Amino acid sequence: MPSVDNALPPLDGSVSVLPGFVDYHAKHGPDRALYVFPYPDLSSNELRTISYLDFAQATHRIAHALRPKREGQEGAVVAMIMNVDTALYHAILVGLIRAGCVPFPMSPRNSAPAIASMLERIQCHRIVSQPAFDGLIASTRAALPSDYAIQIDEAPTLLSVFPSLALHPQDVPEPAPYPSPPEEPSLTSVAFYLHSSGSTGHPKPVPQTHEFVRNWVGFPAVTCARVHGLSWGTHALPPFHMIALTTQLFAPLLSGRPTSLFPPRGMHDNPPVVPTPQNTIANARKTGCHVMMAVPSFLEAWANNDDDIEYLASLKLLTFGGGPLSKVNGDKLVARGVRVCTSYGATEIGSMAHFPLDDAGVRNRSPEDWQWARIADTSKPRWVDQGDGTFELQFLTCPTHRPAIENLILPSGERGYSTSDLWVPHPTKPGLWRMQVNTLSPLKWV
């Protein structure tokens, strides 16, 4: 098992996760790669990286641009409605946190009434967006009360915050350090918002407190990357989603290993690469990731291509979320040596399934158990017998995992989150559970 690098940020709470871990890397490993991608486009075999120093400086530039001199209200919520390259997206999120704002990444596929509903719920009066969404923003204004004030700011461009990515880069001075906060935020204050899937109505804002963000560093996807020295390939995931933040931002911050991304297209004023099964696996081959995550439809396509299967078998792990993978194709991949596993999580609880690399606690687990999951040891699961062989999964609040939303109070006074997801236990391997596909699908992306 690889040893943990001494240059990695400490997990004892002495350094804030955002932006503290970014600054820690910028100081102790400035040239280490945070992101790796083909450059300048998908057809290239040349690789480029964004270092931790590049990223940290980008967040300072963004903070200066979006809240100059730290003037105005501390803790104001700022919605992010945009379609930009992943590296820029995460830099804007962290830059807003650095600026003392509370970012709210939103799917640009949300309807105007859904966006208006979320803005009103948390009294958000500012949106960072792009001209491409002027129509959506106008419709959102129309869906809000006539006296509801909204400030619209244009999102910083890729080259304005990552000048080294220019095809012909010029010397650009380092940004001045952004002013520090008057006081460090409390653990109970909100670091950022995410929204629920909206599968049963309008999506709802889900506050991610600094305490919950600290819990994120204990999620299996993050700790697995740190302990085993893994580079994630999650370039096909939308950056506004919980699992994307986990694997595209938190995992590299914890592990010091770069995450694989599609090549940015903002330097050409083009929208980001649209993921397909073909360009996703091609990008993974070039960037040398160890672990991949994708939606099930991509795995279904790869299962019918011998060359793709051969490559996937070289990975340490292939995981999926957002819905079920057919047993036929899952079994086919496993039979050819691909280490497939299911993932499970939600905006309200985080990414909560262990990966087989960390399953020493499950006796006799085999690759054929790819449909079965083990819930994170850092959580406190409660299995409620439904009387028909299924169990509802609930998460009780504990010192190492406080759900972002608590919708459950037991007679004992314990609080937690009821997922409404139904599971069945493995008949012979205690600790393994399989989710019933007729309930809300895990990691539902919007």
C-alpha positions as CSV (number, residue, x, y, z in Angstrom):
1,M,0.0,0.0,0.0
2,P,1.5,3.4,-1.0
3,S,2.5,5.6,2.0
4,V,0.7,9.0,2.4
5,D,2.9,11.9,1.2
6,N,4.1,14.2,3.9
7,A,3.3,17.1,1.7
8,L,-0.4,16.3,1.8
9,P,-2.7,18.5,3.9
10,P,-3.4,17.3,7.5
11,L,-6.8,15.8,8.3
12,D,-7.0,17.0,12.0
13,G,-9.0,20.1,11.2
14,S,-6.1,22.5,11.6
15,V,-6.4,23.5,8.0
16,S,-9.7,24.5,6.4
17,V,-10.7,22.4,3.4
18,L,-11.7,25.3,1.1
19,P,-9.7,27.2,0.4
20,G,-7.2,26.0,3.0
21,F,-6.2,22.7,1.2
22,V,-5.7,24.6,-2.0
23,D,-3.3,27.0,-0.3
24,Y,-1.5,24.2,1.5
25,H,-0.7,22.5,-1.8
26,A,0.3,25.8,-3.3
27,K,2.8,26.3,-0.5
28,H,4.1,22.8,0.0
29,G,3.8,21.4,-3.6
30,P,3.2,24.3,-5.9
31,D,4.3,22.5,-9.1
32,R,2.3,19.3,-8.4
33,A,-0.5,18.7,-10.9
34,L,-4.1,19.1,-9.8
35,Y,-5.5,18.5,-13.3
36,V,-4.1,16.7,-16.4
37,F,-5.6,16.8,-19.9
38,P,-4.6,16.5,-23.6
39,Y,-3.6,19.9,-25.1
40,P,-4.6,21.8,-27.1
41,D,-7.5,19.4,-28.1
42,L,-8.8,15.9,-27.9
43,S,-6.7,14.8,-30.9
44,S,-3.4,15.7,-29.3
45,N,-1.1,13.2,-27.6
46,E,0.6,16.1,-25.7
47,L,-0.5,16.4,-22.0
48,R,-0.7,19.6,-20.1
49,T,-1.4,20.2,-16.4
50,I,-2.8,22.8,-14.1
51,S,-0.7,22.9,-11.0
52,Y,-1.8,23.7,-7.5
53,L,-0.1,27.1,-7.7
54,D,-1.9,27.8,-11.0
55,F,-5.2,26.9,-9.4
56,A,-4.6,28.8,-6.2
57,Q,-3.7,31.9,-8.2
58,A,-6.8,31.5,-10.3
59,T,-9.0,31.5,-7.2
60,H,-7.3,34.8,-6.1
61,R,-8.0,36.3,-9.5
62,I,-11.6,35.2,-9.4
63,A,-12.1,36.5,-5.8
64,H,-10.7,40.0,-6.9
65,A,-12.9,40.0,-9.9
66,L,-16.2,39.0,-8.2
67,R,-15.8,40.8,-4.9
68,P,-13.1,43.6,-5.3
69,K,-11.4,44.6,-2.0
70,R,-13.8,42.3,-0.1
71,E,-16.4,45.1,-0.1
72,G,-20.0,44.4,0.5
73,Q,-21.8,41.7,2.4
74,E,-19.9,38.8,3.9
75,G,-21.6,35.5,3.3
76,A,-23.8,36.5,0.4
77,V,-25.1,33.6,-1.7
78,V,-24.0,33.6,-5.4
79,A,-25.7,31.2,-7.8
80,M,-23.5,29.7,-10.6
81,I,-25.4,29.1,-13.8
82,M,-22.8,28.4,-16.5
83,N,-21.4,25.9,-18.9
84,V,-17.6,26.3,-18.6
85,D,-14.6,24.0,-18.6
86,T,-14.4,21.9,-15.4
87,A,-11.2,23.4,-14.1
88,L,-12.6,26.9,-14.5
89,Y,-15.9,25.8,-12.8
90,H,-14.1,24.6,-9.7
91,A,-11.9,27.6,-9.6
92,I,-14.9,29.9,-9.6
93,L,-16.5,27.9,-6.8
94,V,-13.3,28.1,-4.6
95,G,-12.7,31.7,-5.7
96,L,-16.1,32.7,-4.4
97,I,-15.5,30.9,-1.1
98,R,-12.2,32.7,-0.8
99,A,-14.1,36.0,-1.4
100,G,-16.3,35.3,1.5
101,C,-19.3,34.4,-0.6
102,V,-21.4,31.2,-0.5
103,P,-21.5,29.7,-4.0
104,F,-24.5,27.8,-5.3
105,P,-23.6,25.6,-8.3
106,M,-26.8,25.0,-10.3
107,S,-27.5,22.7,-13.3
108,P,-28.0,24.9,-16.3
109,R,-30.7,22.4,-17.3
110,N,-33.0,23.5,-14.5
111,S,-36.1,25.4,-15.6
112,A,-36.6,29.0,-14.8
113,P,-39.3,28.3,-12.3
114,A,-37.1,25.8,-10.5
115,I,-34.2,28.3,-10.4
116,A,-36.5,31.1,-9.1
117,S,-37.8,28.8,-6.4
118,M,-34.3,27.9,-5.2
119,L,-33.2,31.6,-5.2
120,E,-36.2,32.6,-3.1
121,R,-35.7,29.7,-0.6
122,I,-32.3,30.9,0.4
123,Q,-32.6,34.6,-0.5
124,C,-30.0,34.5,-3.2
125,H,-29.8,37.8,-5.1
126,R,-26.8,37.4,-7.3
127,I,-26.0,35.1,-10.3
128,V,-22.7,34.5,-12.1
129,S,-23.5,33.4,-15.6
130,Q,-22.7,33.6,-19.3
131,P,-24.4,35.4,-22.2
132,A,-25.5,32.0,-23.5
133,F,-28.0,31.8,-20.6
134,D,-29.4,35.3,-21.0
135,G,-32.8,33.8,-22.0
136,L,-32.9,31.5,-19.0
137,I,-31.9,34.4,-16.7
138,A,-34.7,36.6,-18.2
139,S,-37.2,33.8,-17.7
140,T,-36.0,33.4,-14.1
141,R,-36.5,37.1,-13.5
142,A,-40.0,36.8,-14.8
143,A,-40.7,33.9,-12.5
144,L,-39.6,35.9,-9.4
145,P,-41.7,38.6,-7.6
146,S,-41.4,42.0,-9.4
147,D,-39.6,43.5,-6.5
148,Y,-37.0,40.7,-6.1
149,A,-33.6,42.2,-6.8
150,I,-31.1,40.2,-8.9
151,Q,-27.6,41.1,-9.8
152,I,-26.1,39.4,-12.8
153,D,-22.3,39.1,-13.3
154,E,-20.5,37.5,-16.2
155,A,-18.4,34.6,-15.3
156,P,-14.6,35.1,-15.6
157,T,-13.1,33.5,-18.8
158,L,-10.7,30.7,-18.8
159,L,-7.7,32.7,-20.0
160,S,-8.3,35.5,-17.6
161,V,-7.7,33.2,-14.6
162,F,-5.5,30.6,-16.2
163,P,-3.3,32.7,-18.5
164,S,-0.7,29.9,-18.9
165,L,-3.2,28.0,-21.0
166,A,-3.1,30.4,-23.9
167,L,-1.8,29.0,-27.1
168,H,0.9,31.7,-27.0
169,P,1.2,32.6,-23.3
170,Q,2.7,35.9,-22.2
171,D,4.2,36.8,-18.9
172,V,1.3,37.7,-16.6
173,P,2.0,39.1,-13.1
174,E,1.0,37.0,-10.1
175,P,-2.3,38.2,-8.5
176,A,-2.1,40.0,-5.3
177,P,-3.2,37.9,-2.4
178,Y,-6.9,38.4,-1.8
179,P,-7.8,40.0,1.6
180,S,-8.2,37.5,4.4
181,P,-11.6,37.1,6.1
182,P,-12.3,39.2,9.2
183,E,-12.7,35.9,11.1
184,E,-12.6,32.3,10.1
185,P,-16.1,30.8,9.3
186,S,-17.6,28.6,11.9
187,L,-18.1,24.9,11.3
188,T,-21.9,25.4,11.2
189,S,-21.8,28.2,8.6
190,V,-22.6,27.3,5.0
191,A,-19.6,26.8,2.7
192,F,-21.7,26.3,-0.4
193,Y,-25.0,25.0,-1.6
194,L,-25.8,22.1,-3.9
195,H,-29.3,21.2,-5.1
196,S,-31.2,17.9,-4.9
197,S,-32.1,16.0,-8.1
198,G,-35.6,17.4,-8.4
199,S,-36.9,13.9,-9.1
200,T,-40.1,14.5,-7.0
201,G,-40.7,18.2,-7.8
202,H,-38.5,21.3,-8.0
203,P,-34.9,20.7,-6.9
204,K,-34.2,22.1,-3.4
205,P,-31.1,23.8,-2.0
206,V,-29.0,21.6,0.2
207,P,-26.6,23.5,2.5
208,Q,-23.1,22.1,2.7
209,T,-21.6,23.5,6.0
210,H,-17.9,23.7,6.7
211,E,-18.5,20.8,9.1
212,F,-20.0,18.7,6.3
213,V,-17.2,19.7,3.9
214,R,-14.8,18.4,6.6
215,N,-16.8,15.1,6.5
216,W,-16.2,15.0,2.7
217,V,-12.5,14.3,3.3
218,G,-13.6,11.1,5.0
219,F,-15.8,9.9,2.0
220,P,-14.5,6.6,0.6
221,A,-13.9,8.1,-2.9
222,V,-11.6,10.6,-1.3
223,T,-9.8,8.4,1.3
224,C,-9.3,5.6,-1.2
225,A,-7.5,8.0,-3.6
226,R,-5.3,9.3,-0.7
227,V,-4.4,5.9,0.7
228,H,-3.8,4.1,-2.6
229,G,-2.4,7.0,-4.6
230,L,-5.1,7.0,-7.2
231,S,-5.8,9.4,-10.0
232,W,-9.5,9.7,-10.9
233,G,-10.8,10.0,-14.4
234,T,-14.2,11.7,-14.1
235,H,-14.0,14.0,-17.0
236,A,-17.5,13.0,-18.2
237,L,-19.2,14.1,-15.0
238,P,-21.0,17.5,-14.7
239,P,-19.0,19.7,-12.2
240,F,-22.1,21.0,-10.4
241,H,-22.9,17.6,-8.9
242,M,-21.9,16.2,-5.6
243,I,-19.9,13.2,-7.0
244,A,-18.1,15.4,-9.4
245,L,-17.0,17.7,-6.6
246,T,-15.9,14.6,-4.6
247,T,-13.8,13.2,-7.4
248,Q,-12.7,16.3,-9.4
249,L,-11.9,18.6,-6.4
250,F,-11.8,16.9,-3.0
251,A,-10.0,13.6,-4.1
252,P,-7.0,15.4,-5.7
253,L,-6.8,17.9,-2.8
254,L,-6.6,15.0,-0.4
255,S,-4.4,12.6,-2.4
256,G,-2.1,15.0,-4.3
257,R,-2.8,12.9,-7.4
258,P,-4.2,14.7,-10.5
259,T,-7.7,14.2,-11.8
260,S,-8.1,13.6,-15.5
261,L,-10.2,16.2,-17.4
262,F,-11.2,16.8,-21.0
263,P,-9.0,19.5,-22.7
264,P,-10.4,23.0,-21.9
265,R,-12.0,24.7,-24.9
266,G,-12.4,28.1,-23.3
267,M,-9.2,29.4,-24.9
268,H,-11.0,29.0,-28.2
269,D,-14.2,30.6,-26.9
270,N,-15.9,27.2,-27.4
271,P,-18.2,25.4,-24.9
272,P,-16.8,22.4,-23.0
273,V,-16.4,19.0,-24.7
274,V,-19.7,17.0,-24.8
275,P,-18.9,13.6,-23.3
276,T,-19.5,10.4,-25.3
277,P,-18.4,6.9,-24.5
278,Q,-15.8,7.2,-27.3
279,N,-14.1,10.4,-26.3
280,T,-14.4,9.6,-22.6
281,I,-12.4,6.4,-22.8
282,A,-10.0,7.9,-25.4
283,N,-9.3,10.8,-22.9
284,A,-8.7,8.3,-20.1
285,R,-6.2,6.3,-22.1
286,K,-4.2,9.4,-22.8
287,T,-4.2,10.8,-19.3
288,G,-3.3,7.6,-17.5
289,C,-6.0,7.7,-14.7
290,H,-6.3,4.7,-12.3
291,V,-10.0,4.8,-11.6
292,M,-12.9,5.9,-13.8
293,M,-16.5,6.8,-13.1
294,A,-19.2,7.2,-15.7
295,V,-22.9,6.9,-16.2
296,P,-24.2,3.3,-16.8
297,S,-25.0,4.0,-20.5
298,F,-21.2,4.5,-21.1
299,L,-20.4,1.2,-19.5
300,E,-23.1,-0.5,-21.6
301,A,-21.4,0.8,-24.7
302,W,-17.9,-0.1,-23.6
303,A,-19.1,-3.7,-22.8
304,N,-19.6,-4.2,-26.5
305,N,-16.2,-3.2,-27.6
306,D,-13.3,-5.6,-27.1
307,D,-10.6,-2.9,-27.3
308,D,-12.4,-0.8,-24.7
309,I,-12.8,-3.8,-22.4
310,E,-9.1,-4.6,-22.7
311,Y,-8.2,-1.0,-21.6
312,L,-10.8,-1.0,-18.8
313,A,-9.3,-4.2,-17.4
314,S,-6.0,-2.3,-16.9
315,L,-7.7,0.1,-14.4
316,K,-7.7,-0.5,-10.7
317,L,-11.5,0.3,-10.6
318,L,-14.4,1.2,-12.9
319,T,-17.4,2.6,-11.0
320,F,-20.7,4.0,-12.1
321,G,-23.7,6.0,-10.7
322,G,-26.9,7.7,-11.8
323,G,-28.8,4.5,-12.4
324,P,-28.5,0.7,-12.8
325,L,-26.1,-1.2,-15.0
326,S,-27.6,-4.2,-16.7
327,K,-26.5,-7.5,-15.1
328,V,-25.6,-8.9,-18.5
329,N,-23.1,-6.3,-19.3
330,G,-21.8,-5.9,-15.7
331,D,-21.1,-9.6,-15.6
332,K,-19.5,-9.5,-19.1
333,L,-17.1,-6.8,-18.0
334,V,-16.2,-8.6,-14.8
335,A,-15.6,-11.9,-16.7
336,R,-13.1,-10.1,-18.9
337,G,-11.2,-8.8,-15.9
338,V,-12.7,-5.4,-15.4
339,R,-13.0,-4.4,-11.7
340,V,-16.5,-3.0,-11.7
341,C,-18.3,-1.6,-8.6
342,T,-21.4,0.4,-7.9
343,S,-21.4,3.7,-6.1
344,Y,-24.0,5.2,-3.9
345,G,-24.6,8.7,-2.6
346,A,-26.8,11.8,-2.6
347,T,-26.5,15.5,-2.1
348,E,-27.9,15.2,1.4
349,I,-25.4,12.6,2.6
350,G,-22.4,12.6,0.3
351,S,-20.7,9.6,-1.4
352,M,-21.2,6.8,1.0
353,A,-20.1,3.5,-0.5
354,H,-16.7,1.8,0.0
355,F,-14.8,0.6,-3.0
356,P,-13.4,-3.0,-3.3
357,L,-9.9,-1.7,-2.8
358,D,-10.9,-0.9,0.8
359,D,-13.0,-4.0,1.5
360,A,-10.7,-6.0,3.8
361,G,-13.7,-5.9,6.3
362,V,-15.9,-8.0,4.0
363,R,-15.0,-11.7,3.9
364,N,-14.7,-13.4,0.6
365,R,-15.9,-10.5,-1.5
366,S,-15.4,-11.3,-5.1
367,P,-15.4,-9.3,-8.4
368,E,-18.8,-10.9,-9.1
369,D,-20.2,-8.9,-6.2
370,W,-20.1,-5.7,-8.3
371,Q,-23.8,-5.0,-7.7
372,W,-23.3,-5.0,-3.9
373,A,-22.1,-2.1,-1.8
374,R,-20.6,-1.6,1.6
375,I,-21.7,1.6,3.4
376,A,-18.9,3.9,4.6
377,D,-17.5,3.1,8.1
378,T,-17.4,6.8,8.9
379,S,-21.2,6.9,8.8
380,K,-23.8,5.5,11.1
381,P,-26.3,3.6,8.9
382,R,-29.6,2.4,10.3
383,W,-31.4,-0.3,8.4
384,V,-35.2,-0.3,8.9
385,D,-36.8,-3.6,8.2
386,Q,-39.8,-3.2,5.8
387,G,-41.1,-6.7,6.5
388,D,-40.7,-7.9,2.9
389,G,-37.0,-8.7,2.8
390,T,-36.0,-5.1,2.1
391,F,-34.6,-2.5,4.4
392,E,-34.8,1.3,4.2
393,L,-31.4,3.0,4.7
394,Q,-31.2,5.9,7.1
395,F,-28.1,7.8,8.2
396,L,-27.9,8.9,11.8
397,T,-25.8,11.9,12.8
398,C,-22.5,10.9,14.3
399,P,-19.1,12.7,15.0
400,T,-17.7,11.7,11.6
401,H,-20.8,12.2,9.5
402,R,-23.6,14.8,9.9
403,P,-26.0,14.6,7.0
404,A,-26.4,17.9,5.2
405,I,-30.2,17.7,5.8
406,E,-31.7,16.1,8.9
407,N,-35.3,14.9,8.2
408,L,-35.4,12.2,10.9
409,I,-35.8,12.4,14.7
410,L,-35.9,9.1,16.6
411,P,-37.7,8.6,20.0
412,S,-34.2,8.5,21.6
413,G,-33.6,12.0,20.3
414,E,-31.1,10.9,17.7
415,R,-31.3,12.8,14.4
416,G,-30.5,11.8,10.9
417,Y,-31.5,11.5,7.3
418,S,-34.0,9.1,5.8
419,T,-33.1,8.2,2.2
420,S,-36.3,6.3,1.3
421,D,-34.0,4.0,-0.6
422,L,-34.7,0.2,-0.2
423,W,-31.9,-2.4,0.0
424,V,-31.5,-6.1,0.4
425,P,-28.7,-7.7,2.4
426,H,-26.3,-10.2,0.7
427,P,-27.5,-13.7,1.6
428,T,-24.0,-15.0,2.6
429,K,-21.7,-12.0,3.0
430,P,-22.6,-9.7,5.9
431,G,-21.9,-6.0,5.3
432,L,-22.8,-6.1,1.6
433,W,-26.1,-4.6,0.4
434,R,-27.8,-4.2,-3.0
435,M,-30.1,-1.4,-3.8
436,Q,-33.5,-2.1,-5.2
437,V,-33.7,-0.5,-8.7
438,N,-37.4,0.4,-8.3
439,T,-36.5,3.1,-5.8
440,L,-34.7,6.4,-6.5
441,S,-31.5,5.6,-8.3
442,P,-28.2,6.3,-6.6
443,L,-26.2,9.4,-7.6
444,K,-29.0,10.7,-9.7
445,W,-27.6,13.4,-11.9
446,V,-29.6,16.2,-13.4
